[in-house]
Amino acid sequence: MSKQITVRLPDELVEFMDRLVDDNKASSRASVVARAMERERRRELAARDLAILTERGEDPELDGLAAAASGTVLSDLD
């Protein structure tokens, strides 16, 4: 499910989005915005997780997490 919204962006951002579409790096302006919002959501979640880990200190159960995560390919961020 999706919702249609209206946003007002600076000219240079719209021109950047149009270049991405023209260069076949995105299928539409909407896909560029959706991808940017998904990245922002992941950034917010990571910041929240960092705050929790900072507050609680080290957790031995998470020792292998960084090593495992470093091998994860995030192709959707390319």
PLY file of the C-alpha trace (Angstrom):
ply
format ascii 1.0
element vertex 78
property float x
property float y
property float z
element edge 77
property int vertex1
property int vertex2
end_header
0.00 0.00 0.00
1.21 3.50 -0.69
0.01 7.06 -0.28
0.48 9.95 -2.61
1.92 13.07 -1.00
3.09 16.44 -2.21
6.50 17.77 -1.23
8.29 20.97 -2.07
12.03 20.55 -2.71
14.80 22.94 -3.71
15.48 23.11 -7.45
18.93 21.53 -7.09
17.47 18.41 -5.43
14.86 18.03 -8.15
17.56 18.43 -10.80
19.63 15.77 -9.01
16.65 13.39 -8.96
16.02 14.02 -12.65
19.66 13.20 -13.45
19.34 9.91 -11.55
16.25 9.04 -13.58
17.84 10.17 -16.87
20.94 8.06 -16.12
18.72 5.04 -15.37
19.92 5.00 -11.76
16.32 5.35 -10.59
13.01 4.53 -12.18
11.25 7.73 -11.09
11.41 10.73 -8.80
9.17 8.84 -6.40
11.63 5.95 -6.23
14.45 8.39 -5.38
12.41 9.89 -2.56
11.36 6.45 -1.28
14.97 5.23 -1.31
16.13 8.35 0.55
13.40 7.95 3.16
14.27 4.29 3.67
17.91 5.26 4.26
16.81 7.92 6.74
14.64 5.38 8.55
17.59 2.97 8.82
19.82 5.81 10.04
17.31 6.70 12.76
17.03 3.07 13.84
20.82 2.75 13.97
21.08 5.93 16.05
18.43 4.58 18.43
20.27 1.26 18.72
23.56 3.08 19.39
21.93 5.13 22.14
20.58 1.96 23.76
23.96 0.22 23.56
25.75 3.30 24.90
23.34 3.54 27.83
23.48 -0.14 28.74
27.15 -0.77 28.04
28.72 -3.84 26.51
26.67 -7.00 26.08
28.60 -10.26 25.72
25.77 -11.73 23.66
26.44 -9.10 20.99
30.20 -9.67 20.70
29.91 -11.39 17.31
27.35 -8.96 15.90
29.82 -6.47 14.41
31.79 -9.21 12.68
28.62 -10.75 11.25
27.19 -7.38 10.19
30.40 -6.33 8.48
29.92 -9.16 5.99
26.38 -8.13 5.13
26.00 -6.72 1.64
23.61 -3.76 1.47
23.14 -3.61 -2.29
20.06 -1.43 -1.95
22.29 1.38 -0.71
24.28 1.56 -3.93
0 1
1 2
2 3
3 4
4 5
5 6
6 7
7 8
8 9
9 10
10 11
11 12
12 13
13 14
14 15
15 16
16 17
17 18
18 19
19 20
20 21
21 22
22 23
23 24
24 25
25 26
26 27
27 28
28 29
29 30
30 31
31 32
32 33
33 34
34 35
35 36
36 37
37 38
38 39
39 40
40 41
41 42
42 43
43 44
44 45
45 46
46 47
47 48
48 49
49 50
50 51
51 52
52 53
53 54
54 55
55 56
56 57
57 58
58 59
59 60
60 61
61 62
62 63
63 64
64 65
65 66
66 67
67 68
68 69
69 70
70 71
71 72
72 73
73 74
74 75
75 76
76 77
